[in-house]
Amino acid sequence: MSATFVGMPAFPDAARSALADSQLRGNLAHATSTIRGKRAQVVGEVSEWEELRLAGAAIKDNTLHHLDEHLLRLERSLTERGATVHWARDAAEACAIVAGIAQQHGVDEVVKVKSMATQEIELNEFLAEQGIAAWETDLAELIVQLGDDLPSHILVPAIHRNRAEIREIFRAKMPGAPDDLTDNPADLAAAARLHLRQKFLSARMAVSGANFAVADTGTLMVVESEGNGRMCLTLPDILVSVVGIEKVVPSWDDLDVFLQLLPRSSTGERMNPYTSTWTGVTPGDGPQEMHVVLLDNGRTRALADEVGRQALRCIRCSACLNVCPVYERTGGHAYGSVYPGPIGAILNPLLRGVGHDKQLDSLPYASSLCGACFEACPVRIDFPEVLVHLRSKVVDAHRGRAERGVRCTLRAERPVRLGRAPKPEAVAMKAASWALRDAGRLGRLERLAGAAGRLLARVLRRSAPGGRRVLGSLPGPGARWTTARDVPAPPTESFREWWQREGGRS
Amino acid sequence: MRAALLVTCINDAVFPDTGKAVVRLLSRLGVDVEFPSGQTCCAQPMVNTGYLDEAVPVVRSFVDAFAGYDAIVAPSGSCAGSVRHQHGIVARRSDDAALAAAVAETSARVYELSEFLVDVLGVDDVGAYFPHAVTYHPTCHSLRMLDVGDRPMRLLRAVRGLRLTELPAAEECCGFGGTFAVKNADTSVAMGADKVRHVRETGAEVLVAGDNSCLMHIGGMLSRQRSGVRVLHLAEVLASTEGR
């Protein structure tokens, strides 16, 4: 239980270590390309896919616009059906509520349904401190937990592991794992089943999240592939569900859209194998005590961001991770959060704010803005737009100004100002802004570059195919370009000069 | 039709041959393109790095330079995309309604080169001759921001002498990403390495794309690896008559 994301280095440094791990890159390239192919096939089958995406985005946006009303309605419906509703402002409150319920019942072990919300609040770690063991029952989460590892993917948290590594983890850490365990997936799954079966039968309390919470009826829903979630949701006496407040949908009708979007985007299946729903307590059947912890933990902060709030549409499908060329090469750990990939690059700064933590501030820059994530997102989160917006918030936070929100108060701060200790980047951008606001200034700089180009043309020996002279190394920050890339020498004459000389005639 | 060349700052300062090729190509097709001398940059480097205040005066100079043209033609999907999708954001930041109105006016008139050729001029065959083995990389912003679709391929297929080979995983980003290329240099290079590997697998002599920024990155690696593969902007291929 010592593994933690706390204290992770900023993305570029974390990525560098990950990139050096060729086993990791091999595992990821194989896994993501497999899921990408499956997704592309089943999405391609749906002729109205774009309409479904629009509908999914619209339902989420409408719900978020009236989130307070829907949450109160959800609370009423849940309470009427015999569930107890708790409100948690942050991770600490949510963890304390769950631990309190366990302690009230003298429970020292719980079984867990795979849940991002409980990963986000680090519930397992908190429960362990209270002497309560939390057993992950999702196969991939179990691999991560037994390996004292960190999740690196939302859907497939152990995506960075191959089956040989999984066998070693099971043999070393899973009580009762046979000595002659092979790395055959069926054998690995069978060993996990034996291990988990004892947990299901002995645990009196289960902890879950929820994919959706229906306000009309007070119904919670979990979609999964393995059926282990359903065991947790039906066998124990006590069920506690930690649900992010953005998971609420107004009615069952809305699920029609999401149950088409989610499995195709997520596992690349037409339908997920297990869809479990539960509506309060049913006497004599299933858990007889139900609690729902409605979790904020930064969601209202994200909601207040006019551009960023679209990230709260996310249904945790992972399609953005699987298509992301950055994620495919660095893996999930480099993002320093249970939410990695493109969604992590926007969600973490939105939930936790920017300007106070180097690691968080590095995340919006962990993208080439290629837009593959936007294209794949089933709820049409415009990732490039949000990433660029968050970059401006990072920069603004370091100008020493408050986060932009109320525009009228910022008019007085309009002139471009730098913080007390400007970064070289800020100086460069200010200089570029000065040079590029006036064609005369740019023209003079280009003439200087042209002089350098004429000089270099005599000195440089190397040229690229086609004859263009190239430089193999640059000084200063330019060195980061030339570690693996040549750079073309400046031309002897800019286009502007050519145009003036030729009078615009070729 | 008054058409302006938005040459883009990178082509102006680093790849002037691309600008000259656009002038030559359009002139051959009967369009005497003008070069508004007040132009500098679309401000994308500032916007994408988060420096919106710094982008405001640059966008202001952009709309001043390009006011009054019927069409603004850019040999860059990325810069055309930036004008269409980001100038509005910068104008909102400025709180200047006049700038916002000017931005809406100019943005709607900006065309990436292949869009201008196929949609406005209505041509696929621009009368080019380029007898080389070529592969084509569709840059992310032309593909996913502008949705230029198969326009560049239609133009290339009509070039006489040109042998076009399909690039594996063509739609995957090359890893350039503007300041991403230096802020996250290791990841950028890892992405570029895969792109370069795919380019070399095709056996093409020339890699063509519609953005010199991406080509500077991919070409920089091809050159470092002494691959012998040349990179060339789409405009230069389409302008080429190679002595004919």
Chai-1 contact restraints between the chains, C-beta under 6 A:
chainA,res_idxA,chainB,res_idxB,connection_type,confidence,min_distance_angstrom,max_distance_angstrom,comment,restraint_id
A,P12,B,N184,contact,1.0,0.0,6.0,A-B,restraint_1
A,A15,B,T187,contact,1.0,0.0,6.0,A-B,restraint_2
A,R16,B,D186,contact,1.0,0.0,6.0,A-B,restraint_3
A,L19,B,D186,contact,1.0,0.0,6.0,A-B,restraint_4
A,L19,B,A190,contact,1.0,0.0,6.0,A-B,restraint_5
A,P325,B,E172,contact,1.0,0.0,6.0,A-B,restraint_6
A,P325,B,C173,contact,1.0,0.0,6.0,A-B,restraint_7
A,P325,B,M191,contact,1.0,0.0,6.0,A-B,restraint_8
A,V326,B,T187,contact,1.0,0.0,6.0,A-B,restraint_9
A,R329,B,T187,contact,1.0,0.0,6.0,A-B,restraint_10
A,R329,B,A190,contact,1.0,0.0,6.0,A-B,restraint_11
A,T330,B,T187,contact,1.0,0.0,6.0,A-B,restraint_12
A,Y365,B,K183,contact,1.0,0.0,6.0,A-B,restraint_13
A,S368,B,C173,contact,1.0,0.0,6.0,A-B,restraint_14
A,S368,B,G175,contact,1.0,0.0,6.0,A-B,restraint_15
A,S368,B,G177,contact,1.0,0.0,6.0,A-B,restraint_16
A,S368,B,F180,contact,1.0,0.0,6.0,A-B,restraint_17
A,L369,B,G177,contact,1.0,0.0,6.0,A-B,restraint_18
A,C370,B,C140,contact,1.0,0.0,6.0,A-B,restraint_19
A,C370,B,C173,contact,1.0,0.0,6.0,A-B,restraint_20
A,G371,B,C140,contact,1.0,0.0,6.0,A-B,restraint_21
A,G371,B,R144,contact,1.0,0.0,6.0,A-B,restraint_22
A,E375,B,R144,contact,1.0,0.0,6.0,A-B,restraint_23
A,V388,B,N48,contact,1.0,0.0,6.0,A-B,restraint_24
A,R391,B,G50,contact,1.0,0.0,6.0,A-B,restraint_25
A,S392,B,G50,contact,1.0,0.0,6.0,A-B,restraint_26
A,S392,B,L52,contact,1.0,0.0,6.0,A-B,restraint_27
A,V394,B,G50,contact,1.0,0.0,6.0,A-B,restraint_28
A,V395,B,G50,contact,1.0,0.0,6.0,A-B,restraint_29
A,V395,B,Y51,contact,1.0,0.0,6.0,A-B,restraint_30
A,V416,B,D53,contact,1.0,0.0,6.0,A-B,restraint_31
A,M429,B,M46,contact,1.0,0.0,6.0,A-B,restraint_32
A,M429,B,Y51,contact,1.0,0.0,6.0,A-B,restraint_33
A,M429,B,E54,contact,1.0,0.0,6.0,A-B,restraint_34
A,S433,B,E54,contact,1.0,0.0,6.0,A-B,restraint_35
A,L436,B,T40,contact,1.0,0.0,6.0,A-B,restraint_36
A,L436,B,C41,contact,1.0,0.0,6.0,A-B,restraint_37
A,L436,B,V58,contact,1.0,0.0,6.0,A-B,restraint_38
A,R437,B,P57,contact,1.0,0.0,6.0,A-B,restraint_39
A,R437,B,V58,contact,1.0,0.0,6.0,A-B,restraint_40
A,R437,B,S61,contact,1.0,0.0,6.0,A-B,restraint_41
A,A439,B,G38,contact,1.0,0.0,6.0,A-B,restraint_42
A,A439,B,T40,contact,1.0,0.0,6.0,A-B,restraint_43
A,L442,B,T40,contact,1.0,0.0,6.0,A-B,restraint_44
A,E446,B,A13,contact,1.0,0.0,6.0,A-B,restraint_45
A,A464,B,S223,contact,1.0,0.0,6.0,A-B,restraint_46
A,P465,B,G228,contact,1.0,0.0,6.0,A-B,restraint_47
A,P465,B,R230,contact,1.0,0.0,6.0,A-B,restraint_48
A,G466,B,R230,contact,1.0,0.0,6.0,A-B,restraint_49
A,V470,B,S223,contact,1.0,0.0,6.0,A-B,restraint_50
A,R480,B,V182,contact,1.0,0.0,6.0,A-B,restraint_51
A,R480,B,A185,contact,1.0,0.0,6.0,A-B,restraint_52
A,W481,B,V182,contact,1.0,0.0,6.0,A-B,restraint_53
A,A484,B,V189,contact,1.0,0.0,6.0,A-B,restraint_54
A,R485,B,G220,contact,1.0,0.0,6.0,A-B,restraint_55
A,R485,B,M221,contact,1.0,0.0,6.0,A-B,restraint_56
A,R485,B,R224,contact,1.0,0.0,6.0,A-B,restraint_57
A,D486,B,G220,contact,1.0,0.0,6.0,A-B,restraint_58
A,D486,B,S223,contact,1.0,0.0,6.0,A-B,restraint_59
A,D486,B,R224,contact,1.0,0.0,6.0,A-B,restraint_60
A,V487,B,G220,contact,1.0,0.0,6.0,A-B,restraint_61
A,P491,B,P16,contact,1.0,0.0,6.0,A-B,restraint_62
A,S494,B,D12,contact,1.0,0.0,6.0,A-B,restraint_63
A,S494,B,A13,contact,1.0,0.0,6.0,A-B,restraint_64
A,S494,B,P16,contact,1.0,0.0,6.0,A-B,restraint_65
A,F495,B,V7,contact,1.0,0.0,6.0,A-B,restraint_66
A,F495,B,D12,contact,1.0,0.0,6.0,A-B,restraint_67
A,F495,B,P16,contact,1.0,0.0,6.0,A-B,restraint_68
A,F495,B,G19,contact,1.0,0.0,6.0,A-B,restraint_69
A,R496,B,D12,contact,1.0,0.0,6.0,A-B,restraint_70
A,W498,B,P16,contact,1.0,0.0,6.0,A-B,restraint_71
A,W499,B,F35,contact,1.0,0.0,6.0,A-B,restraint_72
A,S506,B,K20,contact,1.0,0.0,6.0,A-B,restraint_73
A,S506,B,V23,contact,1.0,0.0,6.0,A-B,restraint_74
A,S506,B,R24,contact,1.0,0.0,6.0,A-B,restraint_75
